[in-house]
Amino acid sequence: MTSADFANNRDNFCYRHPDRQSFVLCQRCLRTICPECQIQAPVGVICPECLREQQKNATTAQRKAERRWGRRPTVVAAPLDRRPMATYWIIGITLVAYLTQLIPGSPVAQWFALNSVFLVPQFGHFEPWRLLTVLLVHSGLLHVGLNMLALWMIGRILEPLVGHVRFVVLYLIAGIGGSVAVALLAPGTFVVGASGAIFGLFGALLVIGRHIGANVASIAIIIAINFAFPFVVGLLSGSMAAVQISWQAHLGGLIAGCAVGFIYARTRAVRQRGLQIGLLVALTVVLLGLLAIPALV
């Protein structure tokens, strides 16, 4: 989705805003339109020019019916700044956290790594911040390098579509989802890394891309390959214990990211902002509520 051929194809960019990438076509003229230009029609979306032409050609009876029964065009919430600044900030903060791990005797990994025992008050060490701080620590240079490379690649595509704040919220909720899955499926296991949140970004891009009509087959293949990789390695080595990859975090992050992506795709209008926030809060509460399950076992 970021190849030179893609970037040079003007059909992949809004005809009114050539710097804005989009996969949505006007249902009348079939030109590409960005979220700011999309006007909700009875079937699909149309561009402003087609809307004016439609209104101009409407009969007196149609205009009267539109005034009586018609809805106002839906205003879609579109990010003003298309630069992936949140992606760069997340990468920078993560790299700084990793560099602090390299200091001899640094306790950062011990403070930030995730283990379900720190999420259950009965064990005497209730440290819930580890649900998110686990995203900052990594096991080595290759680990953090691959994760940040994936974050940079997907962030440049996804963040301009949803905006800075929504991107950060997505990243954090996906990270929580990955941590909760580890607590449920691998209790007592220490894990580090941001792969759960990154899988959440892939899941959100898959769902959002599907809703805007993009070809998401390549994204689905990438998700399948990366999710299946630890199981293939485990089969070849004869033991899943030898695989130092938390598939549980991948699964939890993916599910949470898909859920957030669905919420974003279904609450795109400005008038739905309150509903969107409420659904995101409810999803976070549900994820945190699941932590009660291992506490009762």
Beta strands, then each sheet from edge to edge (+ up, - down):
strand 1: 39-40
strand 2: 45-46
sheet 1: 1+ 2-
end
